[in-house]
Amino acid sequence: MPERYGSWASLHTRFRRWAADGTFERMLQTAQAQADAAGAIDWLVSVDSTIVRAHQHAAGARKRGPRALPSDGPEVV
C-alpha cells in the first residue's frame, strides 16, 4: 500500500470497522442508486443452474452415510 494511506495496521483496523458498521454496504447502495438513476444499470439477471452449487442435503444425500442399492448386474464374488 502507498505510504500516504498509513500503516497496514491502521488500514486493517479501518477496513474491519467499516465492514462491521455497514459503510461498504452503504457505499455500494449509493453507487448503484446513482448508476440506476443515470440508466447505466440493466437489472435483468439470469442464473444458470449449472453454476449454482447446491448443499449436499439439497441433492438428497443421506445423513448416515451411503447405502448400497441392489444392482441388476452380475454379483461380484
All heavy atoms as a GROMACS GRO file, in nm:
protein
  596
    1MET      N    1   0.084  -0.118   0.000
    1MET     CA    2   0.000   0.000   0.000
    1MET      C    3   0.089   0.124   0.000
    1MET      O    4   0.192   0.126   0.065
    1MET     CB    5  -0.089   0.001   0.124
    1MET     CG    6  -0.191  -0.111   0.134
    1MET     SD    7  -0.315  -0.119   0.005
    1MET     CE    8  -0.398   0.035   0.021
    2PRO      N    9   0.047   0.227  -0.068
    2PRO     CA   10   0.123   0.352  -0.065
    2PRO      C   11   0.129   0.408   0.078
    2PRO      O   12   0.034   0.395   0.155
    2PRO     CB   13   0.043   0.445  -0.156
    2PRO     CG   14  -0.035   0.355  -0.245
    2PRO     CD   15  -0.065   0.234  -0.163
    3GLU      N   16   0.240   0.469   0.111
    3GLU     CA   17   0.260   0.522   0.246
    3GLU      C   18   0.155   0.626   0.284
    3GLU      O   19   0.124   0.642   0.402
    3GLU     CB   20   0.400   0.582   0.258
    3GLU     CG   21   0.510   0.479   0.259
    3GLU     CD   22   0.648   0.542   0.276
    3GLU    OE1   23   0.655   0.656   0.325
    3GLU    OE2   24   0.744   0.475   0.240
    4ARG      N   25   0.101   0.696   0.184
    4ARG     CA   26   0.005   0.803   0.214
    4ARG      C   27  -0.122   0.750   0.283
    4ARG      O   28  -0.197   0.826   0.341
    4ARG     CB   29  -0.031   0.880   0.088
    4ARG     CG   30  -0.109   0.802  -0.014
    4ARG     CD   31  -0.144   0.889  -0.136
    4ARG     NE   32  -0.218   0.816  -0.235
    4ARG     CZ   33  -0.167   0.758  -0.342
    4ARG    NH1   34  -0.037   0.764  -0.364
    4ARG    NH2   35  -0.244   0.695  -0.427
    5TYR      N   36  -0.147   0.619   0.275
    5TYR     CA   37  -0.264   0.560   0.339
    5TYR      C   38  -0.238   0.522   0.484
    5TYR      O   39  -0.330   0.479   0.553
    5TYR     CB   40  -0.312   0.438   0.261
    5TYR     CG   41  -0.363   0.472   0.123
    5TYR    CD1   42  -0.311   0.409   0.012
    5TYR    CD2   43  -0.464   0.566   0.104
    5TYR    CE1   44  -0.357   0.440  -0.115
    5TYR    CE2   45  -0.510   0.597  -0.023
    5TYR     CZ   46  -0.456   0.533  -0.131
    5TYR     OH   47  -0.502   0.562  -0.257
    6GLY      N   48  -0.117   0.532   0.530
    6GLY     CA   49  -0.085   0.498   0.668
    6GLY      C   50  -0.035   0.355   0.679
    6GLY      O   51  -0.012   0.287   0.580
    7SER      N   52  -0.020   0.312   0.802
    7SER     CA   53   0.034   0.178   0.826
    7SER      C   54  -0.070   0.072   0.791
    7SER      O   55  -0.190   0.097   0.791
    7SER     CB   56   0.074   0.163   0.973
    7SER     OG   57  -0.041   0.158   1.056
    8TRP      N   58  -0.022  -0.048   0.766
    8TRP     CA   59  -0.112  -0.157   0.732
    8TRP      C   60  -0.206  -0.187   0.848
    8TRP      O   61  -0.322  -0.223   0.828
    8TRP     CB   62  -0.035  -0.283   0.692
    8TRP     CG   63   0.037  -0.348   0.806
    8TRP    CD1   64   0.165  -0.326   0.846
    8TRP    CD2   65  -0.017  -0.443   0.897
    8TRP    NE1   66   0.194  -0.401   0.956
    8TRP    CE2   67   0.083  -0.475   0.990
    8TRP    CE3   68  -0.141  -0.504   0.910
    8TRP    CZ2   69   0.063  -0.564   1.094
    8TRP    CZ3   70  -0.160  -0.594   1.014
    8TRP    CH2   71  -0.059  -0.623   1.104
    9ALA      N   72  -0.158  -0.169   0.971
    9ALA     CA   73  -0.242  -0.197   1.088
    9ALA      C   74  -0.359  -0.098   1.093
    9ALA      O   75  -0.473  -0.136   1.125
    9ALA     CB   76  -0.159  -0.190   1.215
   10SER      N   77  -0.332   0.029   1.061
   10SER     CA   78  -0.440   0.129   1.059
   10SER      C   79  -0.541   0.097   0.949
   10SER      O   80  -0.663   0.109   0.970
   10SER     CB   81  -0.383   0.269   1.036
   10SER     OG   82  -0.302   0.307   1.143
   11LEU      N   83  -0.490   0.058   0.833
   11LEU     CA   84  -0.580   0.021   0.722
   11LEU      C   85  -0.666  -0.099   0.758
   11LEU      O   86  -0.786  -0.102   0.730
   11LEU     CB   87  -0.499  -0.009   0.596
   11LEU     CG   88  -0.430   0.111   0.530
   11LEU    CD1   89  -0.341   0.064   0.417
   11LEU    CD2   90  -0.533   0.209   0.482
   12HIS      N   91  -0.603  -0.197   0.821
   12HIS     CA   92  -0.676  -0.317   0.859
   12HIS      C   93  -0.785  -0.283   0.962
   12HIS      O   94  -0.899  -0.330   0.950
   12HIS     CB   95  -0.580  -0.421   0.917
   12HIS     CG   96  -0.647  -0.547   0.960
   12HIS    ND1   97  -0.702  -0.636   0.871
   12HIS    CD2   98  -0.671  -0.597   1.083
   12HIS    CE1   99  -0.754  -0.736   0.938
   12HIS    NE2  100  -0.738  -0.715   1.066
   13THR      N  101  -0.752  -0.200   1.059
   13THR     CA  102  -0.849  -0.160   1.160
   13THR      C  103  -0.965  -0.084   1.096
   13THR      O  104  -1.082  -0.111   1.125
   13THR     CB  105  -0.781  -0.071   1.267
   13THR    OG1  106  -0.676  -0.147   1.328
   13THR    CG2  107  -0.880  -0.025   1.372
   14ARG      N  108  -0.934   0.007   1.006
   14ARG     CA  109  -1.038   0.084   0.937
   14ARG      C  110  -1.126  -0.007   0.852
   14ARG      O  111  -1.249   0.004   0.853
   14ARG     CB  112  -0.975   0.193   0.850
   14ARG     CG  113  -1.077   0.285   0.785
   14ARG     CD  114  -1.012   0.398   0.707
   14ARG     NE  115  -0.923   0.475   0.791
   14ARG     CZ  116  -0.795   0.499   0.763
   14ARG    NH1  117  -0.740   0.452   0.653
   14ARG    NH2  118  -0.721   0.570   0.845
   15PHE      N  119  -1.064  -0.098   0.779
   15PHE     CA  120  -1.139  -0.190   0.695
   15PHE      C  121  -1.237  -0.272   0.779
   15PHE      O  122  -1.356  -0.285   0.745
   15PHE     CB  123  -1.044  -0.284   0.620
   15PHE     CG  124  -1.115  -0.391   0.542
   15PHE    CD1  125  -1.164  -0.364   0.416
   15PHE    CD2  126  -1.134  -0.517   0.595
   15PHE    CE1  127  -1.231  -0.462   0.343
   15PHE    CE2  128  -1.201  -0.615   0.524
   15PHE     CZ  129  -1.249  -0.587   0.398
   16ARG      N  130  -1.190  -0.327   0.890
   16ARG     CA  131  -1.276  -0.409   0.976
   16ARG      C  132  -1.390  -0.326   1.034
   16ARG      O  133  -1.503  -0.372   1.043
   16ARG     CB  134  -1.195  -0.474   1.086
   16ARG     CG  135  -1.101  -0.582   1.030
   16ARG     CD  136  -1.039  -0.661   1.136
   16ARG     NE  137  -1.146  -0.714   1.222
   16ARG     CZ  138  -1.125  -0.788   1.327
   16ARG    NH1  139  -1.003  -0.820   1.362
   16ARG    NH2  140  -1.224  -0.832   1.401
   17ARG      N  141  -1.359  -0.202   1.075
   17ARG     CA  142  -1.461  -0.115   1.133
   17ARG      C  143  -1.567  -0.082   1.027
   17ARG      O  144  -1.688  -0.089   1.054
   17ARG     CB  145  -1.397   0.012   1.188
   17ARG     CG  146  -1.495   0.102   1.261
   17ARG     CD  147  -1.428   0.222   1.326
   17ARG     NE  148  -1.368   0.309   1.225
   17ARG     CZ  149  -1.239   0.342   1.221
   17ARG    NH1  150  -1.155   0.297   1.311
   17ARG    NH2  151  -1.194   0.423   1.126
   18TRP      N  152  -1.523  -0.048   0.907
   18TRP     CA  153  -1.617  -0.014   0.800
   18TRP      C  154  -1.701  -0.135   0.759
   18TRP      O  155  -1.818  -0.122   0.729
   18TRP     CB  156  -1.544   0.043   0.680
   18TRP     CG  157  -1.492   0.183   0.700
   18TRP    CD1  158  -1.496   0.258   0.814
   18TRP    CD2  159  -1.430   0.263   0.601
   18TRP    NE1  160  -1.438   0.380   0.792
   18TRP    CE2  161  -1.398   0.387   0.662
   18TRP    CE3  162  -1.397   0.245   0.469
   18TRP    CZ2  163  -1.334   0.490   0.594
   18TRP    CZ3  164  -1.335   0.347   0.401
   18TRP    CH2  165  -1.304   0.469   0.463
   19ALA      N  166  -1.640  -0.252   0.757
   19ALA     CA  167  -1.714  -0.373   0.722
   19ALA      C  168  -1.820  -0.402   0.828
   19ALA      O  169  -1.933  -0.439   0.796
   19ALA     CB  170  -1.618  -0.491   0.707
   20ALA      N  171  -1.786  -0.384   0.954
   20ALA     CA  172  -1.878  -0.413   1.063
   20ALA      C  173  -1.992  -0.312   1.073
   20ALA      O  174  -2.105  -0.347   1.104
   20ALA     CB  175  -1.803  -0.419   1.196
   21ASP      N  176  -1.964  -0.184   1.046
   21ASP     CA  177  -2.068  -0.083   1.065
   21ASP      C  178  -2.152  -0.056   0.940
   21ASP      O  179  -2.238   0.030   0.938
   21ASP     CB  180  -2.010   0.047   1.119
   21ASP     CG  181  -1.927   0.127   1.019
   21ASP    OD1  182  -1.923   0.092   0.900
   21ASP    OD2  183  -1.864   0.226   1.062
   22GLY      N  184  -2.126  -0.132   0.830
   22GLY     CA  185  -2.208  -0.121   0.711
   22GLY      C  186  -2.167  -0.012   0.612
   22GLY      O  187  -2.240   0.017   0.518
   23THR      N  188  -2.048   0.046   0.631
   23THR     CA  189  -2.002   0.152   0.542
   23THR      C  190  -1.992   0.103   0.398
   23THR      O  191  -2.038   0.171   0.305
   23THR     CB  192  -1.867   0.208   0.588
   23THR    OG1  193  -1.884   0.266   0.718
   23THR    CG2  194  -1.813   0.312   0.492
   24PHE      N  195  -1.936  -0.015   0.376
   24PHE     CA  196  -1.921  -0.067   0.240
   24PHE      C  197  -2.057  -0.093   0.176
   24PHE      O  198  -2.077  -0.067   0.058
   24PHE     CB  199  -1.836  -0.194   0.238
   24PHE     CG  200  -1.693  -0.170   0.273
   24PHE    CD1  201  -1.631  -0.242   0.374
   24PHE    CD2  202  -1.616  -0.076   0.205
   24PHE    CE1  203  -1.498  -0.221   0.405
   24PHE    CE2  204  -1.484  -0.055   0.236
   24PHE     CZ  205  -1.425  -0.128   0.337
   25GLU      N  206  -2.152  -0.143   0.254
   25GLU     CA  207  -2.286  -0.167   0.202
   25GLU      C  208  -2.352  -0.036   0.159
   25GLU      O  209  -2.414  -0.028   0.054
   25GLU     CB  210  -2.372  -0.238   0.308
   25GLU     CG  211  -2.506  -0.283   0.258
   25GLU     CD  212  -2.498  -0.395   0.156
   25GLU    OE1  213  -2.403  -0.475   0.160
   25GLU    OE2  214  -2.587  -0.399   0.068
   26ARG      N  215  -2.337   0.067   0.241
   26ARG     CA  216  -2.395   0.198   0.206
   26ARG      C  217  -2.327   0.256   0.083
   26ARG      O  218  -2.393   0.318  -0.002
   26ARG     CB  219  -2.383   0.295   0.324
   26ARG     CG  220  -2.479   0.262   0.438
   26ARG     CD  221  -2.483   0.372   0.543
   26ARG     NE  222  -2.353   0.407   0.598
   26ARG     CZ  223  -2.293   0.343   0.698
   26ARG    NH1  224  -2.352   0.238   0.754
   26ARG    NH2  225  -2.176   0.382   0.743
   27MET      N  226  -2.196   0.238   0.070
   27MET     CA  227  -2.124   0.287  -0.048
   27MET      C  228  -2.176   0.218  -0.174
   27MET      O  229  -2.199   0.282  -0.277
   27MET     CB  230  -1.973   0.263  -0.033
   27MET     CG  231  -1.909   0.351   0.072
   27MET     SD  232  -1.740   0.302   0.116
   27MET     CE  233  -1.653   0.321  -0.037
   28LEU      N  234  -2.196   0.086  -0.167
   28LEU     CA  235  -2.247   0.011  -0.282
   28LEU      C  236  -2.388   0.056  -0.316
   28LEU      O  237  -2.420   0.078  -0.434
   28LEU     CB  238  -2.247  -0.139  -0.251
   28LEU     CG  239  -2.307  -0.230  -0.359
   28LEU    CD1  240  -2.231  -0.218  -0.490
   28LEU    CD2  241  -2.310  -0.373  -0.310
   29GLN      N  242  -2.474   0.071  -0.216
   29GLN     CA  243  -2.612   0.115  -0.242
   29GLN      C  244  -2.616   0.253  -0.307
   29GLN      O  245  -2.694   0.277  -0.398
   29GLN     CB  246  -2.693   0.114  -0.112
   29GLN     CG  247  -2.721  -0.026  -0.061
   29GLN     CD  248  -2.785  -0.025   0.077
   29GLN    OE1  249  -2.800   0.078   0.141
   29GLN    NE2  250  -2.824  -0.144   0.123
   30THR      N  251  -2.530   0.344  -0.260
   30THR     CA  252  -2.525   0.479  -0.317
   30THR      C  253  -2.478   0.474  -0.463
   30THR      O  254  -2.537   0.538  -0.550
   30THR     CB  255  -2.432   0.569  -0.234
   30THR    OG1  256  -2.484   0.576  -0.101
   30THR    CG2  257  -2.424   0.709  -0.293
   31ALA      N  258  -2.372   0.397  -0.489
   31ALA     CA  259  -2.320   0.386  -0.626
   31ALA      C  260  -2.425   0.324  -0.718
   31ALA      O  261  -2.443   0.368  -0.832
   31ALA     CB  262  -2.192   0.304  -0.627
   32GLN      N  263  -2.496   0.221  -0.669
   32GLN     CA  264  -2.600   0.157  -0.750
   32GLN      C  265  -2.715   0.254  -0.777
   32GLN      O  266  -2.767   0.258  -0.889
   32GLN     CB  267  -2.653   0.032  -0.681
   32GLN     CG  268  -2.559  -0.086  -0.688
   32GLN     CD  269  -2.610  -0.206  -0.612
   32GLN    OE1  270  -2.686  -0.194  -0.516
   32GLN    NE2  271  -2.569  -0.324  -0.654
   33ALA      N  272  -2.755   0.330  -0.676
   33ALA     CA  273  -2.865   0.425  -0.694
   33ALA      C  274  -2.828   0.532  -0.796
   33ALA      O  275  -2.910   0.568  -0.882
   33ALA     CB  276  -2.902   0.489  -0.560
   34GLN      N  277  -2.706   0.581  -0.790
   34GLN     CA  278  -2.661   0.682  -0.886
   34GLN      C  279  -2.654   0.626  -1.027
   34GLN      O  280  -2.698   0.690  -1.124
   34GLN     CB  281  -2.525   0.740  -0.844
   34GLN     CG  282  -2.532   0.826  -0.720
   34GLN     CD  283  -2.394   0.870  -0.672
   34GLN    OE1  284  -2.292   0.829  -0.725
   34GLN    NE2  285  -2.393   0.954  -0.570
   35ALA      N  286  -2.600   0.505  -1.040
   35ALA     CA  287  -2.591   0.442  -1.172
   35ALA      C  288  -2.730   0.410  -1.227
   35ALA      O  289  -2.755   0.425  -1.347
   35ALA     CB  290  -2.505   0.316  -1.165
   36ASP      N  291  -2.820   0.365  -1.140
   36ASP     CA  292  -2.956   0.334  -1.183
   36ASP      C  293  -3.028   0.461  -1.228
   36ASP      O  294  -3.097   0.460  -1.331
   36ASP     CB  295  -3.033   0.268  -1.069
   36ASP     CG  296  -3.166   0.209  -1.113
   36ASP    OD1  297  -3.177   0.169  -1.231
   36ASP    OD2  298  -3.258   0.203  -1.030
   37ALA      N  299  -3.011   0.571  -1.155
   37ALA     CA  300  -3.074   0.698  -1.193
   37ALA      C  301  -3.022   0.747  -1.328
   37ALA      O  302  -3.095   0.810  -1.404
   37ALA     CB  303  -3.049   0.803  -1.085
   38ALA      N  304  -2.896   0.715  -1.358
   38ALA     CA  305  -2.836   0.756  -1.485
   38ALA      C  306  -2.870   0.658  -1.598
   38ALA      O  307  -2.830   0.678  -1.712
   38ALA     CB  308  -2.685   0.768  -1.470
   39GLY      N  309  -2.942   0.550  -1.564
   39GLY     CA  310  -2.977   0.450  -1.665
   39GLY      C  311  -2.861   0.360  -1.704
   39GLY      O  312  -2.862   0.301  -1.811
   40ALA      N  313  -2.762   0.350  -1.617
   40ALA     CA  314  -2.641   0.275  -1.650
   40ALA      C  315  -2.645   0.130  -1.601
   40ALA      O  316  -2.547   0.058  -1.616
   40ALA     CB  317  -2.519   0.344  -1.591
   41ILE      N  318  -2.756   0.088  -1.541
   41ILE     CA  319  -2.766  -0.049  -1.490
   41ILE      C  320  -2.881  -0.120  -1.559
   41ILE      O  321  -2.992  -0.070  -1.564
   41ILE     CB  322  -2.787  -0.052  -1.337
   41ILE    CG1  323  -2.667   0.005  -1.265
   41ILE    CG2  324  -2.812  -0.196  -1.291
   41ILE    CD1  325  -2.681   0.004  -1.114
   42ASP      N  326  -2.851  -0.240  -1.610
   42ASP     CA  327  -2.955  -0.327  -1.664
   42ASP      C  328  -2.981  -0.432  -1.556
   42ASP      O  329  -2.895  -0.514  -1.527
   42ASP     CB  330  -2.905  -0.394  -1.792
   42ASP     CG  331  -3.010  -0.485  -1.854
   42ASP    OD1  332  -3.124  -0.487  -1.803
   42ASP    OD2  333  -2.977  -0.552  -1.952
   43TRP      N  334  -3.096  -0.427  -1.493
   43TRP     CA  335  -3.124  -0.511  -1.377
   43TRP      C  336  -3.170  -0.652  -1.415
   43TRP      O  337  -3.205  -0.731  -1.329
   43TRP     CB  338  -3.230  -0.445  -1.289
   43TRP     CG  339  -3.176  -0.325  -1.218
   43TRP    CD1  340  -3.198  -0.196  -1.248
   43TRP    CD2  341  -3.087  -0.324  -1.105
   43TRP    NE1  342  -3.130  -0.112  -1.163
   43TRP    CE2  343  -3.062  -0.189  -1.072
   43TRP    CE3  344  -3.027  -0.422  -1.028
   43TRP    CZ2  345  -2.980  -0.151  -0.968
   43TRP    CZ3  346  -2.945  -0.384  -0.923
   43TRP    CH2  347  -2.922  -0.251  -0.894
   44LEU      N  348  -3.167  -0.688  -1.542
   44LEU     CA  349  -3.203  -0.822  -1.583
   44LEU      C  350  -3.094  -0.918  -1.539
   44LEU      O  351  -2.977  -0.902  -1.574
   44LEU     CB  352  -3.221  -0.829  -1.735
   44LEU     CG  353  -3.255  -0.967  -1.791
   44LEU    CD1  354  -3.391  -1.012  -1.739
   44LEU    CD2  355  -3.254  -0.963  -1.942
   45VAL      N  356  -3.132  -1.019  -1.463
   45VAL     CA  357  -3.035  -1.116  -1.411
   45VAL      C  358  -3.082  -1.255  -1.448
   45VAL      O  359  -3.198  -1.288  -1.435
   45VAL     CB  360  -3.022  -1.105  -1.258
   45VAL    CG1  361  -2.930  -1.213  -1.204
   45VAL    CG2  362  -2.973  -0.968  -1.217
   46SER      N  363  -2.989  -1.335  -1.494
   46SER     CA  364  -3.019  -1.474  -1.528
   46SER      C  365  -2.917  -1.562  -1.457
   46SER      O  366  -2.796  -1.540  -1.468
   46SER     CB  367  -3.010  -1.494  -1.679
   46SER     OG  368  -3.029  -1.630  -1.710
   47VAL      N  369  -2.965  -1.661  -1.384
   47VAL     CA  370  -2.876  -1.752  -1.313
   47VAL      C  371  -2.887  -1.888  -1.378
   47VAL      O  372  -2.995  -1.948  -1.385
   47VAL     CB  373  -2.912  -1.761  -1.163
   47VAL    CG1  374  -2.822  -1.861  -1.093
   47VAL    CG2  375  -2.903  -1.624  -1.098
   48ASP      N  376  -2.776  -1.938  -1.427
   48ASP     CA  377  -2.770  -2.069  -1.490
   48ASP      C  378  -2.745  -2.172  -1.380
   48ASP      O  379  -2.645  -2.166  -1.309
   48ASP     CB  380  -2.657  -2.070  -1.592
   48ASP     CG  381  -2.645  -2.203  -1.664
   48ASP    OD1  382  -2.716  -2.299  -1.627
   48ASP    OD2  383  -2.564  -2.211  -1.757
   49SER      N  384  -2.835  -2.265  -1.363
   49SER     CA  385  -2.825  -2.361  -1.253
   49SER      C  386  -2.703  -2.452  -1.264
   49SER      O  387  -2.668  -2.518  -1.168
   49SER     CB  388  -2.952  -2.445  -1.244
   49SER     OG  389  -2.966  -2.524  -1.360
   50THR      N  390  -2.638  -2.456  -1.378
   50THR     CA  391  -2.520  -2.541  -1.389
   50THR      C  392  -2.402  -2.483  -1.312
   50THR      O  393  -2.305  -2.553  -1.287
   50THR     CB  394  -2.477  -2.561  -1.536
   50THR    OG1  395  -2.447  -2.434  -1.594
   50THR    CG2  396  -2.586  -2.632  -1.614
   51ILE      N  397  -2.411  -2.356  -1.273
   51ILE     CA  398  -2.301  -2.296  -1.197
   51ILE      C  399  -2.338  -2.269  -1.051
   51ILE      O  400  -2.258  -2.223  -0.975
   51ILE     CB  401  -2.252  -2.165  -1.262
   51ILE    CG1  402  -2.363  -2.062  -1.265
   51ILE    CG2  403  -2.196  -2.190  -1.399
   51ILE    CD1  404  -2.316  -1.922  -1.295
   52VAL      N  405  -2.462  -2.301  -1.013
   52VAL     CA  406  -2.506  -2.278  -0.877
   52VAL      C  407  -2.483  -2.405  -0.796
   52VAL      O  408  -2.534  -2.510  -0.830
   52VAL     CB  409  -2.655  -2.238  -0.873
   52VAL    CG1  410  -2.703  -2.221  -0.730
   52VAL    CG2  411  -2.677  -2.111  -0.952
   53ARG      N  412  -2.405  -2.394  -0.692
   53ARG     CA  413  -2.376  -2.510  -0.610
   53ARG      C  414  -2.489  -2.532  -0.509
   53ARG      O  415  -2.535  -2.440  -0.445
   53ARG     CB  416  -2.245  -2.490  -0.536
   53ARG     CG  417  -2.126  -2.481  -0.630
   53ARG     CD  418  -2.002  -2.461  -0.550
   53ARG     NE  419  -1.980  -2.577  -0.466
   53ARG     CZ  420  -1.874  -2.653  -0.471
   53ARG    NH1  421  -1.779  -2.626  -0.555
   53ARG    NH2  422  -1.860  -2.756  -0.390
   54ALA      N  423  -2.530  -2.655  -0.497
   54ALA     CA  424  -2.634  -2.690  -0.401
   54ALA      C  425  -2.568  -2.755  -0.279
   54ALA      O  426  -2.464  -2.820  -0.289
   54ALA     CB  427  -2.733  -2.787  -0.464
   55HIS      N  428  -2.631  -2.738  -0.166
   55HIS     CA  429  -2.583  -2.804  -0.045
   55HIS      C  430  -2.602  -2.955  -0.063
   55HIS      O  431  -2.697  -2.999  -0.130
   55HIS     CB  432  -2.664  -2.752   0.075
   55HIS     CG  433  -2.611  -2.800   0.206
   55HIS    ND1  434  -2.650  -2.918   0.262
   55HIS    CD2  435  -2.522  -2.745   0.290
   55HIS    CE1  436  -2.587  -2.935   0.376
   55HIS    NE2  437  -2.509  -2.831   0.396
   56GLN      N  438  -2.519  -3.035  -0.001
   56GLN     CA  439  -2.525  -3.179  -0.021
   56GLN      C  440  -2.661  -3.238   0.017
   56GLN      O  441  -2.709  -3.333  -0.044
   56GLN     CB  442  -2.416  -3.249   0.059
   56GLN     CG  443  -2.430  -3.231   0.210
   56GLN     CD  444  -2.317  -3.294   0.286
   56GLN    OE1  445  -2.225  -3.348   0.227
   56GLN    NE2  446  -2.322  -3.287   0.416
   57HIS      N  447  -2.728  -3.180   0.116
   57HIS     CA  448  -2.858  -3.233   0.156
   57HIS      C  449  -2.968  -3.192   0.058
   57HIS      O  450  -3.072  -3.256   0.052
   57HIS     CB  451  -2.892  -3.187   0.297
   57HIS     CG  452  -2.794  -3.237   0.398
   57HIS    ND1  453  -2.770  -3.371   0.420
   57HIS    CD2  454  -2.710  -3.171   0.481
   57HIS    CE1  455  -2.678  -3.385   0.513
   57HIS    NE2  456  -2.640  -3.265   0.551
   58ALA      N  457  -2.945  -3.088  -0.017
   58ALA     CA  458  -3.044  -3.046  -0.118
   58ALA      C  459  -3.049  -3.146  -0.233
   58ALA      O  460  -3.148  -3.153  -0.304
   58ALA     CB  461  -3.009  -2.907  -0.170
   59ALA      N  462  -2.945  -3.223  -0.251
   59ALA     CA  463  -2.939  -3.319  -0.360
   59ALA      C  464  -2.988  -3.457  -0.317
   59ALA      O  465  -2.977  -3.553  -0.390
   59ALA     CB  466  -2.796  -3.330  -0.413
   60GLY      N  467  -3.041  -3.470  -0.196
   60GLY     CA  468  -3.095  -3.597  -0.149
   60GLY      C  469  -2.992  -3.688  -0.085
   60GLY      O  470  -3.014  -3.807  -0.073
   61ALA      N  471  -2.877  -3.635  -0.045
   61ALA     CA  472  -2.774  -3.716   0.019
   61ALA      C  473  -2.824  -3.768   0.153
   61ALA      O  474  -2.898  -3.700   0.225
   61ALA     CB  475  -2.646  -3.634   0.039
   62ARG      N  476  -2.788  -3.891   0.186
   62ARG     CA  477  -2.828  -3.948   0.315
   62ARG      C  478  -2.743  -3.889   0.426
   62ARG      O  479  -2.628  -3.858   0.406
   62ARG     CB  480  -2.811  -4.099   0.312
   62ARG     CG  481  -2.910  -4.167   0.217
   62ARG     CD  482  -2.891  -4.317   0.215
   62ARG     NE  483  -2.884  -4.377   0.346
   62ARG     CZ  484  -2.989  -4.416   0.418
   62ARG    NH1  485  -3.109  -4.398   0.370
   62ARG    NH2  486  -2.973  -4.473   0.536
   63LYS      N  487  -2.801  -3.878   0.544
   63LYS     CA  488  -2.731  -3.820   0.657
   63LYS      C  489  -2.642  -3.922   0.728
   63LYS      O  490  -2.549  -3.885   0.796
   63LYS     CB  491  -2.831  -3.762   0.757
   63LYS     CG  492  -2.906  -3.644   0.701
   63LYS     CD  493  -2.999  -3.587   0.803
   63LYS     CE  494  -3.075  -3.470   0.745
   63LYS     NZ  495  -3.170  -3.413   0.837
   64ARG      N  496  -2.672  -4.052   0.714
   64ARG     CA  497  -2.596  -4.153   0.788
   64ARG      C  498  -2.503  -4.233   0.698
   64ARG      O  499  -2.483  -4.351   0.717
   64ARG     CB  500  -2.693  -4.247   0.857
   64ARG     CG  501  -2.774  -4.176   0.962
   64ARG     CD  502  -2.859  -4.273   1.038
   64ARG     NE  503  -2.943  -4.201   1.131
   64ARG     CZ  504  -3.049  -4.249   1.187
   64ARG    NH1  505  -3.086  -4.373   1.162
   64ARG    NH2  506  -3.121  -4.178   1.269
   65GLY      N  507  -2.448  -4.172   0.600
   65GLY     CA  508  -2.355  -4.242   0.513
   65GLY      C  509  -2.425  -4.305   0.394
   65GLY      O  510  -2.547  -4.313   0.389
   66PRO      N  511  -2.345  -4.352   0.300
   66PRO     CA  512  -2.403  -4.408   0.178
   66PRO      C  513  -2.470  -4.543   0.203
   66PRO      O  514  -2.430  -4.619   0.291
   66PRO     CB  515  -2.283  -4.422   0.085
   66PRO     CG  516  -2.167  -4.435   0.177
   66PRO     CD  517  -2.201  -4.352   0.298
   67ARG      N  518  -2.572  -4.573   0.127
   67ARG     CA  519  -2.641  -4.701   0.135
   67ARG      C  520  -2.625  -4.771   0.001
   67ARG      O  521  -2.650  -4.712  -0.104
   67ARG     CB  522  -2.789  -4.678   0.164
   67ARG     CG  523  -2.868  -4.807   0.175
   67ARG     CD  524  -3.012  -4.778   0.201
   67ARG     NE  525  -3.072  -4.729   0.076
   67ARG     CZ  526  -3.197  -4.698   0.061
   67ARG    NH1  527  -3.278  -4.702   0.164
   67ARG    NH2  528  -3.245  -4.657  -0.056
   68ALA      N  529  -2.582  -4.893   0.003
   68ALA     CA  530  -2.564  -4.969  -0.121
   68ALA      C  531  -2.701  -5.010  -0.174
   68ALA      O  532  -2.782  -5.067  -0.101
   68ALA     CB  533  -2.478  -5.092  -0.096
   69LEU      N  534  -2.726  -4.979  -0.298
   69LEU     CA  535  -2.851  -5.016  -0.361
   69LEU      C  536  -2.833  -5.147  -0.436
   69LEU      O  537  -2.726  -5.176  -0.489
   69LEU     CB  538  -2.896  -4.906  -0.458
   69LEU     CG  539  -2.923  -4.770  -0.395
   69LEU    CD1  540  -2.953  -4.667  -0.504
   69LEU    CD2  541  -3.039  -4.778  -0.298
   70PRO      N  542  -2.938  -5.231  -0.442
   70PRO     CA  543  -2.926  -5.357  -0.516
   70PRO      C  544  -2.902  -5.329  -0.664
   70PRO      O  545  -2.952  -5.234  -0.719
   70PRO     CB  546  -3.062  -5.425  -0.494
   70PRO     CG  547  -3.151  -5.323  -0.432
   70PRO     CD  548  -3.068  -5.211  -0.382
   71SER      N  549  -2.822  -5.415  -0.727
   71SER     CA  550  -2.786  -5.398  -0.866
   71SER      C  551  -2.843  -5.515  -0.947
   71SER      O  552  -2.855  -5.626  -0.900
   71SER     CB  553  -2.634  -5.396  -0.879
   71SER     OG  554  -2.598  -5.398  -1.014
   72ASP      N  555  -2.876  -5.485  -1.072
   72ASP     CA  556  -2.921  -5.591  -1.164
   72ASP      C  557  -2.804  -5.661  -1.231
   72ASP      O  558  -2.822  -5.759  -1.300
   72ASP     CB  559  -3.012  -5.530  -1.272
   72ASP     CG  560  -3.145  -5.484  -1.216
   72ASP    OD1  561  -3.187  -5.536  -1.110
   72ASP    OD2  562  -3.206  -5.394  -1.276
   73GLY      N  563  -2.684  -5.609  -1.209
   73GLY     CA  564  -2.565  -5.666  -1.271
   73GLY      C  565  -2.522  -5.794  -1.202
   73GLY      O  566  -2.576  -5.834  -1.099
   74PRO      N  567  -2.420  -5.860  -1.261
   74PRO     CA  568  -2.370  -5.984  -1.201
   74PRO      C  569  -2.308  -5.959  -1.064
   74PRO      O  570  -2.248  -5.855  -1.040
   74PRO     CB  571  -2.267  -6.034  -1.301
   74PRO     CG  572  -2.230  -5.914  -1.380
   74PRO     CD  573  -2.348  -5.822  -1.379
   75GLU      N  574  -2.324  -6.052  -0.975
   75GLU     CA  575  -2.270  -6.038  -0.840
   75GLU      C  576  -2.120  -6.064  -0.840
   75GLU      O  577  -2.070  -6.156  -0.905
   75GLU     CB  578  -2.338  -6.142  -0.748
   75GLU     CG  579  -2.305  -6.120  -0.604
   75GLU     CD  580  -2.387  -6.211  -0.514
   75GLU    OE1  581  -2.507  -6.229  -0.541
   75GLU    OE2  582  -2.329  -6.264  -0.419
   76VAL      N  583  -2.046  -5.980  -0.769
   76VAL     CA  584  -1.900  -5.995  -0.760
   76VAL      C  585  -1.872  -6.084  -0.640
   76VAL      O  586  -1.922  -6.064  -0.532
   76VAL     CB  587  -1.831  -5.858  -0.742
   76VAL    CG1  588  -1.683  -5.876  -0.724
   76VAL    CG2  589  -1.865  -5.768  -0.858
   77VAL      N  590  -1.786  -6.187  -0.662
   77VAL     CA  591  -1.756  -6.281  -0.554
   77VAL      C  592  -1.617  -6.259  -0.503
   77VAL      O  593  -1.527  -6.224  -0.565
   77VAL     CB  594  -1.771  -6.427  -0.602
   77VAL    CG1  595  -1.754  -6.522  -0.486
   77VAL    CG2  596  -1.901  -6.448  -0.672
   0.00000   0.00000   0.00000
